[in-house]
Amino acid sequence: MPEQMSLLSVSAWRVRLVLWLGAIIIGVVAAFFAWSGDWVEIARNHLFQQYPWLPWIVTPLGIMIAVWITRHWAPGARGSGIPQAIAALQNSDERYRLKLLSFRIAFWKLVLTLLGLFSGASIGREGPTVHIGASVMFRLGRFARFPHHLLERGLILAGGAAGISAAFNTPLAGIMFAIEEMARSFEERSSGAVLTAVLLAGVIAVALLGNYTYFGNTDVSIGSATAWLAVPLCGIAGGLLGGLFSITLIQGSRRLVPIIKRAPMRLAFLAGLLLAAMGIWTEGASFGSGYHHAKDILTGASDSGLEFSVAKIFATWVSYFTGIPGGIFAPSLAAGAGLGSELAPLVPATPVAAMVILGMVAYFTGVVQTPITAAMIVMEMTANPSMVLPILGTAFIALGTSKLLCRNTVYWSLAEDLLEKQEARRDKGNGPPSPDEGTERPPRGS
């Protein structure tokens, strides 16, 4: 009888409808984000190829505009947004959560990420999609009388997981990311909300964009014992390089605060010039998310290797410190593809495409230190089940190697910085941080 009452309860159906509506909105926004992101990158490449001198103007100017808008109109939108979502999960202060997750932040997150991509910043849209998803679901939850456990954590987890699922078209990776990175725990009571949001958001994104895989379908495999040498080679190299990137990102964000506080626009201008120079040097390869270049490396259409990886890693590092919205997921996959291509001659028994796949999962794991999520993302993006064991082995070797350089994950380190600032403000008796608190800090995360 109680179960029947629950099925007919108006309040229960209000909860369901709001949850479904949120997942559908996330799917639509993620699809639009993917389409518009591809469009602005195509437009940028066309303009920069037609006018080779244009990056010297567009990139610094675009970065400066994005920095100014972020600092003055949308400080909560900077960085990838994943640290903000984690901080909201870890802090139960309702007012503090409202400063981190809002429709306004979601809007500017999308707009400013697109501006950064058009300008030539080395950023991705997946981290921002997580932030957008968490913001949409959390805000919509205020319109329904959700159970306490969903209001406390479930909606934020569901929105973030749905964002990953729709952004990558990787539903399994979305679920795993919610467990492995955002929450580091998974409550059974919240599992239904997470699974529902992931499913609906993924279905909507596929309906709008088609059932695609970002890197196409690959049928390479690793057979001989000699070919398996690629697993420890890529795992160690990618883990070391990814761990080095993460630790410099974390430490740099803390030590560059005084410089950013004194001259944020000068830093943005200088960063824009550096990004323009690297883009011209790599013939445009270091601009943007790097998806198309990574796909070219995987399919053999490009022979870029270490030069591209170094440029992409440095461009991502520079883009991060400007303070503009944008993630590190896509640039990390692109840099890993270049690394795998460069290592391929060392293991001639392994197909080059297989080395590129292992390079992607190794470097990505080294940066974010979530091996299962990284493995699932790469497996779902390449649609190659025959590489499951090599990918998993590479991911866990990369994790152990990365931990030698960076003990804590980059997202959680940056989230802890946010929480420490909030605690410091509370100790001073100022309450939760205002929306513009932390504008003197560099961006948070991916």
N, C-alpha and C positions, 0 to 999 in steps of 0.2 A: 504493500500500500504506500509506504513512504516513497518508493521508487517511482510509482505511478504519479504521485503528487509532484515529484520533482520534474517529471516529464511534462506535466501540465502547468507547472508554476510559471507565472508571468515573469517573476524576477530571474528565474533560471534561464528562460528564453531570452531575456534582455541581455544577460551575460553572454550567451552563445552568439547572439546576433552582433553584439559589439565586437566580440573576438573575431568572428568571421569577417565583419566589415573591415577591421583593422588589417587582417591578413590580406584581404583583397586590395586594399589601398596600398599596402607595402608592395604587393606584386606589380600593380600598375606603375607605381613610382619607380621601382627597380627596373622595369622594362623601359620606361621613358628615359631613365638615367643611362641605361646601356645604349639605347638608340642615340640619344643626344650626345653621349660621350664619344661614340664612334664618329658621329657626324662632325663634331667640332675638331676631332683629331684629323679627319680627312680634309676638312677645310683648312686647318693650319698647315698640314703638309703641302697642300696645293699652293697656298700662298707663299710659303717659305721656299718651295722649289722654283716658283715663278719669279720671286724676288729674293735672291739669296742674302741681300743685305737687311731684309725686314726683321729677322730675329733680334738684331741689335737695338731695334726700337720697340717692337711689340712685346718681347719677353720682359725687359726691365719695366716698361710702362704697365703691362698687365699684372705683373707681380706686385708692383707698388699699389695699384688700384685695389687688388685683392687684399693686401695687407691693411690698407687704410679702412676699407669697408669692414673687414673682420674685427679690427681693433675698436672701431667706433660704433658699429651697428650690430655686429654679431660675434662678440668675443667667445661665446659659448660654442661656436661652430668650428673653431680652429682644430687643426690636426685631423686624425682619422676619426675620432669620436669613440673608438673602442675603450680607451681609458675612462672617458666620461661615463659610458654605460656601466663599466665595472665599478666605478666609484659610486654610482647610483645604486647598484646592487648591494654594496657593502655598507652603505649609510642609510639608515631608516628615517632620517630627518626629511619630512615631506617637503618643507620649503627648500631644502638643499637640492632635492631631486628635481623640483620644478625649475631650478636654475640650470640644470644640466640637460633636461629632456623637455622639449617644447616644439610646437608646430613652427614657431618662428625660427628656431635653430635648424629644424629640418629643412625649411625653405632655403635659408642662406647656405646651408651645407651643400645642397644640390647646386645652387647657382654659382657659388664661389669655386666649387670643385671644377665645374665646367669652364669657368674663366681661367683657372689655373692650367687645365689641360690645353685650352686654346693658346695660352701664353707660352707653353712649352715646359712647364714645370714637370718634374718626374714624379707623378703622383698617380694613385689609382682611385677607383670609386667604390671598392668593396667595403673598406672600413667606414667611409661615410654612409654607405647603405645600411650598415649595422646600426649606426647612430640614428639615422632616419627611422629605421624600423622600430628601435627601442622607444624613440620619442613619440611616434605615432601611436603605438600600442599603449604606452603608459598614459598618454593624454586621453585617449579614448576610454581608458579604464575609469576615468573620473566621471564618465557619463552613465555608468552602470554600477549597481551595488555588487561588485565582485567580492568573492570570498577573500578573507584577509590574506591567505597564503598567496593568492594570485596578485593582489595589490602590492604585497610586500616584495616579491621577487619574480613571480611567474610571468607577468606581462612584459617586463623588461627582457627576460630571457627569451620569451616567445618572439618578441619583436626583433631582437638581435639575430636569433637563429633564422627567422624568416628572411631577414635581410641578406644573410650569407647564401641561403638557399636560392633566392630569386636572383641575386647578383651574379653568381657563378653557374646557375642551373645545376647545383649540386646539393640536393636535399639531405643526403646522408652527412655531408660535411657540415651543413648548417646545424643539424642536431648535435654532432660531435663537438663543434666549436662552442656551442652553448654549455656543454658539459665540461669540456677539457680546459677552456680558457676563461670564458666569462664568469662561470659560477664555481668551477672546481669542485662542484658537488651537484647532485641532481635529486630534487625532491619528487617522490612519486606523485604527490598531489598536483604538481605543476606539469607533469609529463604530458597530460592530455592537451593542455593549452599550447605547449611547445610543438607537439606533433601536428596539431590542427593548423597552427599558424604556418609552419613549414610547408605542409601539404598544399594549403590554399594559395599561399604566396607563390610557391613554385609552379602550380598549375596555371595561375593567371599569367605569370611571366612567360611560360612556355606557349600558352595560347596566343600571346601577343607577339612573341619573337620567334616562335617555332622551337621544335625540340632539337636544339643545337648542342654541340660541344665546342668549346672555344678553340681547341687545338685540333679539331677534326678527329677522325678515327685512325689510330695507329695499330699495326699488327706486329710490331717488333717484339722479340722476346730474348731472354738470356738462356742459353742452353748449356754450353760446355763449362767445365770447371774453371777454365782460364777466364772465360767471360765474366764469371762471378767476382773476379778481382775488381771489377768496376764498382761494386757495392761499397767495400771499405774505402776505396780511393775517393769516390764522390762524397761519401758520408763524412770522411775526415776533412777534405778540402772545403766542402760546403758548410760544414759545422763551424770550422775555424773562421771562415770568412763571414758567415752570418753572425756568429758570436761577437766578432770584432765590430761589425756594424752596429749591433745592439748596444754594446757597452759604450761605444763612442757617442751614440745617440742619447743614451741616458745621462752620461757624465757631461756631455756637451750641453745638454738642455739646462743643466743645473749651473754650469759655470759661465755660460754666455748670457745669463740673466742681466747682469749689470750693463753689458754692451747693448743688448736689445732695449733695455729701459732708457738708455741715453739717446739712441739713434735708430729707432725701428725702421724708418723710411730709408735711411742711408743703407742699412743692412739689406733691405729689400732691393734697392737699386743695384748694389754690388752683387747680390745673389742673382739678379736677373741677367747681369752681364756675364757672370760665370756660366749660367745655364745656356745663354746664347752661344758663348764660345765653345762649350762642350757639344752643343747640338750641331754647330757648323763643322766642328772637327770630326764628328761621327756621321756626318751627312744626314742629320736628322734622327739618328737611331736613339739618342738619349732623351729626346723629347717625349713627353706624354707617358702613358701607362706602359708601353712596351709590348702590348699584346701581339700586335701584328708582326713586330720584329721577332718575337719569341716563336711565333708560329712559323715564320720563314726559316728560322734556325732548325726547328724540329723537322720540317719537311725537306730541308736541304736547299731551299731557295736562297739562303744566305749562309756565308761561311764565317760570320762574325764570331769572335771568341773572347779572349781575355780583354782585349782593348774595349770591346763593347761592355763587358761586365764591369770593368773598373769605372768606365764613364757613367754607366747607369747607377752604380752604387754611390758614386760621389754626387751625381745629380740628385739622387733621392735624398741624400744627407743634406745637401744645400737647400733643396726645396722644403724639407722638414723645418729647418731653422728660420725660414721666412715667416712662419706663423700662419700660412694660408691653409684652408681646409684641404684635405687630401690624404689618401692612405698609402701604405707601403706594400700591400699584398701583391698587386699586379707588377710593380717594378721589381719586387723580389723574385717573382717567377721568371721575369725576363732576364734578370741578372744571372739567375741560376741556369737558365738555358744556355747563355753564353759560356758559363763556366763548364758545363757538361760538354759543350762542343770543343772547348779548348783541351779538355782532358782526354777526349776520344782517341787521339793518336797513341796514348800511353797504354791503351788496352785494345789493340786492333781486332781481337776476337769478338768484341762487343759491338753491335751495330751502333752507328753514330746517333740515330734517333733514340735508342735506349739510353745512351750516355746523357743525352739532352734531358730526357725525362728524369733520370736519377739526379742530374745536376739541379733541376728545378726543385725537386722535393728536398734535396739536401740543403740547399741555401735557404729555402723558405723555412724549413725546420730550424736551421741555425738562427734565423732572425726571430721567429715568433715562439720557438720552443714548444710547439704543440704537434708532436709527431703523427698522431693518428689523424688529426684534422688535415695536416699537410698531405699525408698519404691519400686520404679520401678525395681531397680537392684535385690533386694531380691525376688520380685514377679516373675520377668522374669527368675531368676535363679532356682526357685523352681517350677515354672509352677503350681501355686496354686491360682486360682482366688477367692476361697472361703475365703481366708485370707486377702482380700484387705482392709476391714474396720479396723480390728485389727492392721494390719501393719501400715496403715496411722495414726491411733490414737497413736500407740506407737512411731512412728517417730516424731510427733509433740510434744508429751510430752518430749521425749528425747531432742529435740531441745531447748525447754524452760529451761529444767534442765541444759543442757550443757552451755547455755548462762550465768547461774549464776556464772560459773567458768571462762569461756573464752568468752569474749565479741565479738571478731572478729574471723573469720574462720582461720584455720591454714594456708590454702593455700594463702589467701589474706594477712595475716600478713607477710608471708615469701616473697610474691611478693612485698609488700610495702618496705621491707628491701632492695630488689634488686633495686627498683626504687629510694630509698633514696640514695643508694650508687652511682647510676648513676648521680643523681642531684648534689651530693657533688663533684663528679669528674668534672662535667660540670662547677660548680662554680669555680673550681680551674683552669679552662681553659685547661683541658686535653682532652676534647672531650668525645666521648662515651667510655665505658670501653673496655679494651682489652679482648680477649677470656679467659685469665688466671686471670682476676680480680675476687677477691672473693675466691681464692683458699685457703685463710686462714680461710674462713667461713665454718661451717658445711653444709651438704647438704640441699637443699631446698625442703621440702615437702615430699609427699607420698612415 
